[in-house]
Amino acid sequence: MDKKEKKQLETLISQKLELTKRKVLTYREMAAPISPENSIGRISRMDAINNKGVIEVALREEEAKLQGLEYMMKNIDQKNFGECILCEQNIPIPRLLLMPHSPYCVKCAK
């Protein structure tokens, strides 16, 4: 990976970090407990509980993505940056650009 590609990747990771942090905060607000004293109907309460479950799954996924992005940003200056942590082969640049939070090549990610 040359310096230009690394700089492009660093910029992308930085942008995705900010976006993911905002998503995590939004999902945390949306996943707040549903107050029982809310005067919504039984069906509406069931729907709200279901939606809360979906939001909690999205929150966990974004938190995992955030961890991966932070890991990659922290290690971007390391000699072995861009290598799969399992097979130690270079991760193709298009994969890094698409999923900068993944420390695995496509083969090992499966």
C-alpha positions in Angstrom: 0.0 0.0 0.0 1.5 3.3 -1.0 1.3 6.6 0.9 -1.5 8.0 -1.3 -3.7 4.9 -0.7 -3.0 5.0 3.0 -3.9 8.7 3.2 -7.1 8.0 1.3 -8.0 5.2 3.6 -7.2 7.3 6.7 -9.5 10.0 5.5 -12.3 7.4 4.8 -11.9 5.8 8.2 -12.0 9.2 9.9 -15.2 10.1 8.0 -16.8 6.7 8.8 -15.8 7.0 12.5 -17.7 10.3 12.8 -20.7 8.9 11.0 -20.7 5.7 13.1 -20.4 7.6 16.4 -23.4 9.7 15.4 -25.4 6.6 14.5 -24.5 4.9 17.8 -25.7 8.0 19.8 -28.9 8.1 17.8 -29.6 4.3 18.3 -28.9 4.6 22.0 -31.5 7.3 22.3 -34.0 5.3 20.2 -33.3 2.2 22.3 -34.3 3.8 25.6 -36.7 1.9 27.7 -40.4 2.4 26.9 -42.1 4.0 29.9 -45.0 1.9 31.2 -46.9 5.1 32.1 -47.0 6.1 28.5 -50.6 6.1 27.5 -50.2 4.2 24.2 -52.4 1.3 23.3 -51.5 -2.3 23.8 -50.8 -2.9 20.1 -48.8 0.3 19.9 -46.8 -0.7 22.9 -46.1 -4.1 21.3 -45.0 -2.4 18.1 -42.8 -0.1 20.1 -41.2 -3.0 21.9 -40.6 -4.8 18.6 -39.1 -1.7 17.1 -36.8 -1.3 20.1 -35.5 -4.9 19.5 -34.7 -4.0 15.9 -32.9 -0.8 17.0 -30.9 -2.7 19.6 -29.6 -5.1 16.9 -28.7 -2.1 14.8 -27.0 -0.5 17.8 -24.9 -3.6 18.5 -23.8 -3.8 14.8 -22.8 -0.1 14.8 -20.9 -0.5 18.1 -19.0 -3.4 16.6 -18.3 -1.3 13.5 -17.1 1.6 15.6 -14.7 -0.7 17.5 -13.3 -2.0 14.2 -12.9 1.5 12.8 -11.1 2.7 16.0 -8.8 -0.4 15.9 -8.0 0.3 12.2 -7.4 4.0 12.9 -5.2 3.3 15.8 -3.1 0.8 13.8 -2.9 2.6 10.4 0.7 3.6 10.9 1.8 0.0 11.8 4.0 -1.8 9.4 1.5 -4.7 8.9 -1.5 -2.4 8.4 -3.7 -3.8 5.6 -2.8 -7.4 6.3 -5.4 -9.9 7.3 -5.0 -10.7 11.0 -5.6 -14.4 10.3 -3.7 -15.3 7.1 -1.4 -12.3 7.1 -2.0 -11.7 3.4 -2.5 -8.2 2.1 -6.2 -7.2 2.1 -7.1 -5.7 -1.4 -7.5 -1.9 -1.4 -11.1 -2.1 -2.7 -12.0 -4.3 0.3 -10.3 -1.8 2.7 -12.2 1.0 1.1 -15.5 -0.8 1.3 -15.1 -2.2 4.8 -12.3 -0.3 6.6 -13.5 -1.7 9.9 -12.7 -5.3 9.0 -9.3 -6.6 9.8 -9.9 -9.7 7.6 -9.5 -10.5 3.9 -12.6 -11.8 2.2 -11.5 -15.5 2.5 -10.9 -15.3 6.2 -14.1 -13.2 6.9 -16.2 -16.1 5.7 
